[in-house]
Amino acid sequence: MSPTALHNKIKSNLESPEDISIVELVDSLVEHAHTVRASDIRVTPTEKHIRIRFRIDGVLHDMFEVPLRIHQEIVARIKILSRLRTDEHQAAQDGRFRISLDKAGPVDIRVSISPTYHGENAVLRILADKEEQFSLESLGFSKGDQEKIMKAIKRPSGMILSTGPTGSGKTTTLYTIIKMLNSPDTSIITLEDPIEYAIGGIEQIQINPRTNLTFSNGLRSVLRQDPDTIMVGEIRDTETAGLAVNTALTGHLLLSTLHTTDSATTLPRLLDMGIEPYLVASTVNVVLGQRLVRRTCDNCKEIHNLSELEMKSIEGSLPKGTLKKEHGFVRGKGCDVCNDTGYIGRIGINEVLIVDEEIREAFLRRASASDIKQIAMKNGMTSMLQDGFNKATEGVTTIDEVLRVVYE
């Protein structure tokens, strides 16, 4: 069924809530979200109705207004599917379930339920297709950056860190690298919260604070199993950071994520977490900074020449001399394929900071993040902004989208 037909079907059913099947409604919402490539379904109660929104290509869209009186039934259905407690309404609960769709087959859904002022809020994350094979190229890394990453992952020890805000594709990047490293003669163990999807040949461990299986405790346990490569889902605290550094020092290749604004901020961030500068300088091999921008829809893209006003407003955000009048850009005018947004899908804009001798010396003297970034760019690093600008000139995305994501 087409997205429009699904939307109309759900809307029609909602006009007669007394006859509606809650089971069918939830199934239809998941099917509709999957069809329009949404990553999240948000079921939010308000004072007068339930607000249902889909996050498509990183942007939330209002989809439906549902009568408030069927709110508890919708949440109960989601809880039953996720095997959560239906009699608990004042505590946050997390779960997951699998649903089979006619054309897409089985789809995994991660669920988060939390109590709010107007009732329980539900967020359903539609997990990536297990069979989807990502590569560094498909994630948006340039050929030069791919070569840098390939060189870094061939080293037997050290740290590879992926940085950026929530929802910037860090975990997908690490999964891609893990799959590249996966071979019969290599032992790979991951510590994740949550496990997004299973990878054959890799030992994956789900973090569980209730049983005291935290990142730090799990990492201690994993080291006793003699792995070659370890992936820690996130470095959240000083204890985990210290253990991660020591793990890299003892001859293991460690991959993890860190919440920082860009790659250069990562090194001072580890210092703030109590790690000695010489330890960071001797263990971190490469830092990947990234964001996700929406791709321009190929079906409705058209040449867009910047006006003088647009040129002036954009020039203030780009390095001097970057923007020239002869630069051509594109934009999507909107069509049925992209739901009139002008965009379809997302791709990464990235920066790859190689920790070379000059960067190590700068860090040992406690140089600022801006100084580290300047040194890295002098030595050949392409900044996220420049990488985004390159993709905009190639017609992959729009300059407005790059500036929105980098400066949001």
The 8 nearest C-alpha neighbors of each residue, nearest first, counted from 0:
[[1, 4, 5, 2, 3, 34, 31, 102],
 [0, 2, 4, 3, 5, 34, 6, 31],
 [3, 1, 5, 4, 6, 34, 31, 35],
 [4, 2, 6, 1, 5, 7, 0, 8],
 [3, 5, 7, 1, 6, 2, 8, 0],
 [6, 4, 8, 2, 3, 7, 31, 1],
 [5, 7, 3, 9, 8, 4, 2, 10],
 [6, 8, 10, 4, 5, 9, 11, 3],
 [7, 9, 5, 11, 6, 10, 4, 12],
 [10, 8, 12, 6, 11, 7, 13, 5],
 [9, 11, 7, 13, 12, 8, 6, 14],
 [10, 12, 8, 14, 9, 13, 7, 15],
 [13, 11, 9, 14, 10, 15, 19, 8],
 [12, 14, 10, 16, 15, 11, 9, 65],
 [13, 15, 11, 12, 16, 10, 9, 17],
 [14, 16, 13, 17, 12, 18, 19, 11],
 [17, 15, 19, 13, 18, 14, 12, 66],
 [16, 18, 15, 19, 20, 13, 14, 69],
 [19, 17, 16, 15, 20, 12, 13, 14],
 [18, 20, 16, 17, 12, 21, 15, 13],
 [19, 21, 23, 22, 24, 18, 16, 12],
 [20, 22, 24, 23, 25, 19, 73, 72],
 [23, 21, 20, 24, 25, 26, 76, 73],
 [22, 24, 26, 20, 21, 25, 27, 19],
 [23, 25, 21, 27, 26, 22, 20, 28],
 [26, 24, 28, 27, 22, 23, 21, 29],
 [25, 27, 23, 29, 24, 28, 30, 22],
 [26, 28, 30, 24, 25, 29, 31, 23],
 [29, 27, 31, 25, 30, 26, 32, 24],
 [30, 28, 32, 26, 27, 31, 33, 25],
 [29, 31, 27, 33, 28, 32, 34, 26],
 [30, 32, 34, 28, 33, 29, 27, 5],
 [33, 31, 37, 29, 35, 34, 30, 28],
 [34, 32, 36, 30, 31, 35, 37, 29],
 [33, 35, 31, 32, 36, 30, 2, 37],
 [34, 36, 32, 33, 37, 31, 2, 55],
 [37, 35, 33, 34, 32, 55, 38, 56],
 [38, 36, 55, 32, 54, 35, 39, 33],
 [37, 39, 125, 54, 124, 55, 36, 40],
 [40, 38, 124, 54, 123, 53, 37, 125],
 [39, 41, 53, 123, 122, 52, 42, 124],
 [40, 42, 122, 52, 51, 121, 43, 39],
 [43, 41, 51, 121, 120, 50, 122, 40],
 [42, 44, 120, 50, 49, 41, 51, 45],
 [45, 43, 49, 117, 118, 50, 48, 120],
 [46, 44, 48, 47, 117, 49, 43, 50],
 [45, 47, 48, 117, 44, 67, 49, 116],
 [48, 46, 45, 67, 49, 66, 44, 117],
 [47, 49, 67, 66, 45, 65, 46, 44],
 [50, 48, 44, 65, 67, 43, 64, 45],
 [49, 51, 43, 64, 42, 44, 63, 48],
 [52, 50, 42, 63, 41, 62, 64, 43],
 [51, 53, 61, 41, 62, 60, 40, 59],
 [54, 52, 40, 60, 59, 39, 37, 55],
 [55, 53, 59, 39, 58, 37, 38, 57],
 [54, 56, 37, 57, 58, 53, 38, 59],
 [57, 55, 58, 344, 345, 293, 54, 37],
 [56, 58, 55, 54, 59, 38, 166, 293],
 [59, 57, 54, 55, 56, 60, 53, 37],
 [58, 60, 54, 53, 55, 52, 57, 61],
 [59, 61, 53, 52, 62, 54, 58, 55],
 [62, 60, 52, 63, 51, 53, 59, 50],
 [61, 63, 52, 51, 60, 53, 64, 50],
 [64, 62, 51, 65, 61, 50, 52, 10],
 [63, 65, 50, 49, 51, 48, 66, 62],
 [64, 66, 49, 48, 63, 67, 50, 13],
 [67, 65, 48, 68, 49, 69, 64, 16],
 [66, 68, 48, 70, 49, 69, 65, 47],
 [67, 69, 66, 70, 71, 48, 72, 65],
 [70, 68, 72, 67, 71, 66, 73, 16],
 [69, 71, 73, 67, 72, 68, 74, 49],
 [72, 70, 74, 73, 69, 75, 68, 119],
 [71, 73, 75, 69, 70, 74, 76, 21],
 [74, 72, 76, 70, 75, 71, 21, 69],
 [73, 75, 77, 71, 76, 72, 78, 70],
 [76, 74, 78, 72, 73, 77, 85, 71],
 [75, 77, 79, 73, 78, 74, 72, 80],
 [76, 78, 74, 80, 75, 79, 81, 73],
 [79, 77, 83, 81, 75, 76, 80, 82],
 [78, 80, 82, 76, 81, 77, 75, 83],
 [79, 81, 77, 78, 82, 96, 76, 95],
 [80, 82, 95, 78, 96, 94, 79, 83],
 [83, 81, 79, 80, 78, 84, 94, 95],
 [84, 82, 78, 81, 79, 85, 94, 92],
 [83, 85, 86, 87, 78, 82, 79, 92],
 [84, 86, 87, 75, 78, 83, 79, 88],
 [85, 87, 84, 88, 75, 83, 89, 78],
 [88, 86, 85, 84, 89, 90, 83, 92],
 [87, 89, 90, 86, 114, 119, 85, 91],
 [88, 90, 114, 87, 91, 113, 119, 115],
 [91, 89, 88, 114, 92, 113, 87, 112],
 [90, 92, 113, 112, 114, 93, 89, 111],
 [93, 91, 112, 111, 90, 113, 94, 83],
 [94, 92, 111, 110, 112, 91, 95, 83],
 [95, 93, 110, 81, 109, 111, 83, 92],
 [94, 96, 109, 81, 110, 108, 97, 93],
 [97, 95, 81, 108, 80, 107, 109, 98],
 [96, 98, 107, 106, 108, 105, 99, 95],
 [97, 99, 106, 105, 100, 107, 96, 108],
 [98, 100, 105, 104, 106, 101, 97, 103],
 [101, 99, 104, 103, 102, 105, 98, 30],
 [100, 102, 104, 103, 99, 105, 30, 0],
 [101, 103, 104, 100, 99, 0, 105, 30],
 [104, 102, 100, 101, 105, 106, 99, 33],
 [103, 105, 100, 99, 102, 101, 106, 98],
 [106, 104, 99, 98, 100, 97, 103, 107],
 [107, 105, 98, 97, 99, 104, 108, 100],
 [108, 106, 97, 126, 96, 125, 98, 105],
 [107, 109, 125, 96, 95, 124, 126, 97],
 [110, 108, 95, 124, 123, 94, 125, 96],
 [111, 109, 123, 94, 95, 93, 122, 124],
 [110, 112, 93, 122, 121, 92, 94, 123],
 [113, 111, 121, 92, 91, 120, 93, 119],
 [112, 114, 91, 120, 119, 90, 115, 92],
 [113, 115, 119, 89, 118, 120, 90, 91],
 [116, 114, 118, 117, 119, 120, 113, 44],
 [115, 117, 118, 114, 119, 45, 44, 46],
 [118, 116, 115, 45, 44, 46, 119, 114],
 [119, 117, 115, 116, 114, 44, 120, 45],
 [118, 120, 114, 113, 115, 121, 112, 88],
 [119, 121, 43, 113, 112, 42, 114, 115],
 [122, 120, 112, 42, 111, 41, 119, 123],
 [123, 121, 41, 111, 40, 110, 42, 124],
 [122, 124, 110, 40, 39, 109, 108, 125],
 [125, 123, 39, 109, 108, 38, 126, 110],
 [126, 124, 108, 38, 39, 107, 123, 109],
 [127, 125, 107, 108, 124, 128, 195, 109],
 [126, 128, 129, 125, 131, 195, 196, 107],
 [127, 129, 131, 130, 126, 106, 107, 196],
 [130, 128, 131, 127, 196, 197, 132, 126],
 [129, 131, 128, 132, 127, 133, 198, 196],
 [132, 130, 128, 129, 133, 127, 134, 175],
 [131, 133, 130, 134, 129, 175, 128, 137],
 [134, 132, 137, 175, 131, 138, 135, 136],
 [135, 133, 137, 136, 138, 175, 132, 176],
 [134, 136, 138, 137, 140, 145, 139, 133],
 [135, 137, 140, 134, 139, 138, 141, 145],
 [138, 136, 134, 139, 135, 133, 140, 346],
 [139, 137, 135, 136, 347, 346, 140, 134],
 [138, 140, 347, 136, 137, 346, 348, 141],
 [141, 139, 136, 135, 144, 138, 145, 349],
 [140, 142, 144, 143, 145, 139, 136, 135],
 [143, 141, 145, 144, 146, 140, 136, 147],
 [142, 144, 146, 141, 145, 147, 140, 148],
 [143, 145, 147, 141, 146, 142, 140, 351],
 [146, 144, 142, 148, 147, 143, 140, 141],
 [145, 147, 149, 143, 144, 148, 150, 142],
 [148, 146, 144, 150, 145, 149, 151, 143],
 [149, 147, 151, 145, 150, 146, 152, 144],
 [150, 148, 146, 152, 151, 147, 145, 153],
 [149, 151, 147, 148, 153, 152, 146, 154],
 [150, 152, 148, 149, 153, 154, 147, 284],
 [153, 151, 149, 154, 150, 148, 155, 180],
 [154, 152, 150, 151, 155, 149, 180, 148],
 [153, 155, 152, 151, 156, 150, 157, 252],
 [156, 154, 252, 153, 251, 250, 157, 152],
 [157, 155, 252, 251, 250, 154, 247, 158],
 [156, 158, 247, 282, 252, 283, 284, 253],
 [159, 157, 283, 253, 284, 254, 282, 252],
 [158, 160, 254, 285, 284, 286, 253, 283],
 [161, 159, 286, 255, 256, 254, 287, 158],
 [162, 160, 287, 256, 169, 286, 288, 255],
 [163, 161, 288, 257, 256, 258, 259, 287],
 [162, 164, 259, 258, 260, 289, 288, 167],
 [163, 165, 258, 167, 166, 259, 260, 162],
 [166, 164, 167, 163, 258, 168, 169, 162],
 [165, 167, 168, 164, 169, 57, 291, 163],
 [166, 168, 290, 291, 165, 164, 169, 163],
 [169, 167, 171, 166, 170, 172, 291, 290],
 [168, 170, 172, 171, 161, 167, 173, 162],
 [171, 169, 173, 172, 168, 174, 256, 232],
 [172, 170, 174, 168, 173, 169, 175, 133],
 [171, 173, 175, 169, 170, 174, 168, 176],
 [172, 174, 176, 170, 175, 171, 177, 169],
 [175, 173, 177, 171, 172, 176, 170, 178],
 [176, 174, 172, 178, 173, 177, 133, 171],
 [175, 177, 179, 173, 178, 174, 180, 172],
 [178, 176, 174, 180, 179, 175, 173, 181],
 [179, 177, 181, 175, 180, 176, 174, 198],
 [178, 180, 176, 177, 181, 175, 182, 174],
 [181, 179, 177, 178, 182, 176, 152, 185],
 [182, 180, 178, 179, 177, 185, 183, 200],
 [181, 183, 185, 184, 180, 200, 186, 179],
 [184, 182, 185, 181, 200, 186, 201, 180],
 [183, 185, 182, 186, 181, 227, 187, 180],
 [186, 184, 182, 183, 227, 187, 181, 228],
 [185, 187, 226, 227, 228, 188, 184, 201],
 [188, 186, 228, 201, 229, 226, 227, 185],
 [189, 187, 202, 229, 203, 201, 230, 226],
 [188, 190, 230, 203, 229, 204, 231, 191],
 [189, 191, 204, 231, 232, 205, 230, 203],
 [192, 190, 232, 193, 194, 205, 206, 204],
 [193, 191, 206, 194, 205, 232, 190, 207],
 [192, 194, 191, 195, 205, 206, 232, 190],
 [195, 193, 191, 196, 192, 205, 197, 203],
 [194, 196, 193, 126, 197, 127, 191, 192],
 [197, 195, 194, 129, 198, 126, 127, 107],
 [196, 198, 199, 195, 194, 203, 129, 201],
 [199, 197, 201, 200, 196, 178, 203, 202],
 [198, 200, 201, 197, 202, 181, 178, 203],
 [199, 201, 198, 202, 181, 183, 182, 187],
 [202, 200, 187, 199, 198, 188, 203, 186],
 [201, 203, 188, 189, 187, 204, 200, 186],
 [204, 202, 189, 188, 201, 190, 205, 191],
 [203, 205, 190, 189, 191, 206, 202, 188],
 [204, 206, 191, 192, 194, 190, 193, 207],
 [205, 207, 192, 212, 213, 191, 204, 190],
 [206, 208, 212, 209, 210, 213, 205, 211],
 [209, 207, 211, 212, 210, 213, 206, 214],
 [210, 208, 207, 211, 212, 213, 206, 205],
 [209, 211, 208, 212, 207, 213, 206, 216],
 [212, 210, 208, 209, 213, 207, 216, 206],
 [211, 213, 207, 208, 210, 206, 217, 216],
 [214, 212, 216, 215, 208, 206, 211, 217],
 [213, 215, 217, 216, 218, 239, 206, 190],
 [214, 216, 239, 218, 213, 217, 238, 219],
 [217, 215, 219, 213, 218, 214, 212, 220],
 [218, 216, 220, 214, 219, 215, 212, 213],
 [217, 219, 221, 215, 220, 216, 214, 222],
 [220, 218, 216, 217, 222, 221, 215, 223],
 [221, 219, 217, 218, 222, 223, 216, 224],
 [220, 222, 218, 224, 223, 219, 217, 188],
 [223, 221, 224, 219, 220, 225, 218, 226],
 [222, 224, 221, 225, 220, 219, 226, 218],
 [225, 223, 221, 222, 226, 220, 188, 186],
 [224, 226, 223, 222, 227, 221, 186, 251],
 [227, 225, 186, 228, 187, 224, 188, 222],
 [228, 226, 186, 251, 187, 185, 252, 225],
 [227, 229, 252, 187, 226, 251, 253, 186],
 [230, 228, 253, 188, 189, 187, 254, 252],
 [229, 231, 189, 254, 255, 253, 190, 232],
 [230, 232, 255, 190, 233, 189, 254, 191],
 [233, 231, 191, 255, 190, 230, 256, 192],
 [234, 232, 256, 231, 255, 235, 257, 191],
 [233, 235, 257, 240, 239, 236, 256, 255],
 [236, 234, 233, 239, 237, 257, 240, 258],
 [235, 237, 239, 238, 234, 240, 272, 241],
 [236, 238, 272, 240, 239, 241, 273, 235],
 [237, 239, 241, 240, 236, 242, 215, 235],
 [240, 238, 215, 242, 241, 236, 237, 234],
 [241, 239, 237, 243, 238, 242, 234, 236],
 [242, 240, 238, 244, 243, 239, 237, 245],
 [241, 243, 245, 239, 244, 240, 246, 238],
 [244, 242, 246, 240, 241, 245, 239, 247],
 [243, 245, 247, 241, 246, 242, 248, 240],
 [244, 246, 248, 242, 247, 243, 241, 249],
 [247, 245, 243, 249, 248, 244, 251, 242],
 [246, 248, 157, 251, 244, 245, 249, 250],
 [249, 247, 245, 246, 250, 244, 282, 157],
 [250, 248, 246, 247, 251, 245, 156, 244],
 [249, 251, 156, 248, 247, 155, 252, 246],
 [252, 250, 156, 247, 227, 228, 246, 249],
 [251, 253, 156, 228, 157, 155, 247, 158],
 [254, 252, 158, 229, 230, 228, 247, 251],
 [255, 253, 230, 159, 158, 160, 231, 229],
 [254, 256, 231, 160, 233, 232, 230, 161],
 [257, 255, 161, 233, 160, 162, 234, 232],
 [256, 258, 162, 234, 233, 259, 161, 255],
 [257, 259, 163, 164, 162, 256, 260, 165],
 [260, 258, 163, 261, 162, 257, 265, 264],
 [259, 261, 163, 264, 164, 258, 262, 162],
 [262, 260, 288, 264, 259, 263, 163, 162],
 [261, 263, 288, 265, 264, 286, 287, 352],
 [262, 264, 368, 372, 265, 261, 371, 266],
 [265, 263, 368, 262, 261, 266, 267, 268],
 [266, 264, 268, 263, 262, 267, 259, 269],
 [265, 267, 268, 269, 264, 263, 270, 279],
 [268, 266, 270, 269, 265, 264, 271, 368],
 [269, 267, 265, 271, 270, 266, 264, 272],
 [270, 268, 272, 266, 271, 267, 274, 265],
 [269, 271, 267, 274, 268, 272, 273, 275],
 [272, 270, 268, 269, 273, 267, 274, 237],
 [273, 271, 269, 237, 270, 274, 268, 236],
 [272, 274, 270, 271, 237, 275, 269, 241],
 [275, 273, 270, 272, 269, 241, 276, 279],
 [274, 276, 278, 277, 270, 273, 279, 269],
 [277, 275, 279, 278, 363, 280, 270, 274],
 [276, 278, 280, 279, 275, 281, 363, 362],
 [279, 277, 281, 275, 276, 280, 282, 274],
 [280, 278, 276, 282, 281, 277, 283, 275],
 [279, 281, 277, 359, 278, 282, 276, 283],
 [280, 282, 278, 279, 277, 283, 359, 248],
 [281, 283, 157, 279, 280, 158, 247, 278],
 [284, 282, 158, 157, 279, 285, 280, 281],
 [285, 283, 354, 158, 157, 159, 282, 353],
 [284, 286, 353, 159, 352, 354, 283, 160],
 [285, 287, 160, 352, 262, 161, 351, 159],
 [288, 286, 161, 351, 350, 162, 262, 160],
 [289, 287, 262, 162, 350, 261, 349, 163],
 [288, 290, 349, 163, 348, 347, 167, 287],
 [289, 291, 167, 348, 347, 163, 292, 349],
 [290, 292, 347, 167, 346, 345, 348, 293],
 [293, 291, 345, 346, 347, 400, 401, 294],
 [292, 294, 345, 344, 342, 56, 396, 346],
 [295, 293, 396, 345, 342, 344, 343, 395],
 [294, 296, 342, 396, 331, 395, 341, 297],
 [295, 297, 342, 343, 341, 298, 331, 300],
 [298, 296, 300, 299, 295, 331, 343, 342],
 [299, 297, 296, 300, 336, 334, 331, 337],
 [298, 300, 331, 297, 296, 332, 333, 334],
 [301, 299, 331, 330, 297, 296, 298, 329],
 [300, 302, 329, 330, 331, 303, 299, 332],
 [303, 301, 329, 328, 304, 330, 300, 327],
 [302, 304, 329, 328, 330, 301, 305, 327],
 [305, 303, 306, 327, 328, 302, 329, 326],
 [306, 304, 309, 310, 303, 307, 328, 308],
 [305, 307, 309, 308, 310, 304, 311, 303],
 [308, 306, 310, 309, 311, 305, 312, 324],
 [307, 309, 311, 306, 310, 312, 305, 313],
 [310, 308, 306, 312, 311, 307, 305, 313],
 [311, 309, 307, 313, 308, 312, 314, 305],
 [310, 312, 314, 308, 309, 313, 307, 315],
 [313, 311, 309, 310, 314, 315, 308, 316],
 [312, 314, 310, 315, 316, 311, 309, 317],
 [315, 313, 311, 317, 316, 312, 310, 322],
 [314, 316, 313, 317, 312, 311, 318, 319],
 [317, 315, 314, 313, 318, 312, 402, 406],
 [316, 318, 314, 315, 319, 321, 313, 322],
 [319, 317, 321, 320, 316, 314, 315, 322],
 [318, 320, 321, 317, 314, 322, 315, 316],
 [319, 321, 322, 318, 323, 317, 314, 315],
 [322, 320, 319, 318, 323, 317, 314, 385],
 [323, 321, 320, 314, 324, 326, 317, 319],
 [324, 322, 325, 326, 321, 320, 310, 327],
 [323, 325, 326, 322, 327, 305, 310, 304],
 [324, 326, 323, 327, 322, 304, 328, 305],
 [327, 325, 324, 323, 328, 392, 322, 304],
 [328, 326, 392, 325, 304, 329, 303, 302],
 [327, 329, 303, 392, 302, 394, 391, 304],
 [330, 328, 302, 303, 301, 394, 397, 300],
 [329, 331, 300, 301, 397, 303, 295, 332],
 [332, 330, 341, 300, 299, 333, 296, 295],
 [331, 333, 341, 299, 300, 330, 334, 301],
 [339, 334, 332, 341, 340, 331, 299, 337],
 [333, 335, 339, 336, 337, 338, 299, 332],
 [336, 334, 338, 337, 339, 333, 340, 3],
 [335, 337, 334, 338, 298, 339, 296, 343],
 [336, 338, 339, 343, 335, 334, 340, 342],
 [339, 337, 335, 340, 336, 334, 333, 341],
 [333, 340, 338, 334, 337, 341, 335, 332],
 [339, 341, 333, 342, 338, 337, 334, 331],
 [340, 342, 331, 333, 332, 296, 339, 337],
 [343, 341, 295, 296, 294, 340, 337, 293],
 [342, 344, 296, 337, 294, 295, 293, 345],
 [343, 345, 294, 56, 293, 342, 346, 36],
 [346, 344, 293, 294, 292, 56, 291, 343],
 [347, 345, 291, 292, 139, 138, 293, 294],
 [348, 346, 291, 139, 290, 138, 349, 292],
 [349, 347, 387, 290, 383, 289, 386, 291],
 [348, 350, 289, 383, 288, 347, 386, 140],
 [349, 351, 382, 288, 383, 381, 287, 352],
 [350, 352, 287, 286, 144, 380, 353, 288],
 [353, 351, 286, 285, 380, 354, 262, 375],
 [354, 352, 285, 355, 351, 284, 286, 375],
 [353, 355, 284, 358, 285, 352, 359, 283],
 [356, 354, 358, 357, 353, 359, 284, 375],
 [355, 357, 359, 358, 360, 354, 361, 280],
 [356, 358, 360, 359, 355, 361, 374, 354],
 [357, 359, 361, 355, 360, 356, 354, 362],
 [360, 358, 356, 280, 362, 361, 357, 363],
 [359, 361, 363, 357, 362, 358, 356, 364],
 [362, 360, 358, 366, 364, 359, 363, 357],
 [361, 363, 365, 359, 364, 360, 366, 358],
 [364, 362, 360, 365, 361, 276, 359, 277],
 [363, 365, 362, 361, 366, 360, 276, 359],
 [366, 364, 362, 363, 361, 367, 276, 267],
 [365, 367, 361, 362, 364, 370, 371, 368],
 [368, 366, 370, 369, 371, 365, 267, 362],
 [367, 369, 264, 371, 263, 370, 372, 267],
 [368, 370, 372, 367, 371, 373, 263, 264],
 [371, 369, 373, 367, 372, 368, 366, 374],
 [372, 370, 368, 374, 369, 373, 263, 375],
 [373, 371, 375, 369, 263, 370, 374, 376],
 [372, 374, 370, 376, 375, 371, 377, 369],
 [373, 375, 377, 371, 372, 376, 378, 370],
 [376, 374, 372, 378, 377, 380, 373, 371],
 [377, 375, 380, 379, 373, 378, 374, 372],
 [378, 376, 374, 375, 379, 373, 380, 372],
 [377, 379, 375, 376, 380, 374, 373, 357],
 [378, 380, 376, 377, 375, 381, 374, 352],
 [381, 379, 376, 375, 378, 352, 382, 351],
 [380, 382, 350, 385, 386, 376, 379, 383],
 [383, 381, 350, 385, 384, 386, 380, 349],
 [384, 382, 349, 386, 350, 385, 348, 387],
 [385, 383, 387, 382, 386, 388, 405, 401],
 [384, 386, 388, 382, 387, 383, 389, 381],
 [387, 385, 383, 389, 388, 384, 348, 382],
 [388, 386, 390, 384, 348, 385, 389, 401],
 [387, 389, 385, 391, 390, 386, 384, 392],
 [390, 388, 386, 392, 387, 391, 385, 393],
 [389, 391, 393, 387, 395, 388, 392, 396],
 [392, 390, 396, 388, 397, 394, 393, 389],
 [391, 393, 389, 394, 328, 390, 327, 388],
 [392, 394, 390, 391, 395, 389, 328, 396],
 [395, 393, 391, 392, 329, 396, 328, 390],
 [394, 396, 390, 393, 294, 391, 295, 397],
 [397, 395, 294, 295, 391, 394, 390, 293],
 [398, 396, 391, 400, 399, 330, 329, 401],
 [397, 399, 401, 400, 391, 402, 388, 396],
 [400, 398, 402, 397, 401, 403, 313, 396],
 [399, 401, 403, 397, 398, 402, 404, 292],
 [402, 400, 398, 404, 403, 399, 387, 405],
 [401, 403, 405, 399, 400, 404, 406, 398],
 [404, 402, 400, 407, 401, 406, 405, 399],
 [403, 405, 407, 401, 402, 406, 400, 292],
 [406, 404, 402, 403, 407, 401, 384, 290],
 [405, 407, 403, 404, 402, 401, 316, 384],
 [406, 404, 403, 405, 402, 401, 400, 164]]
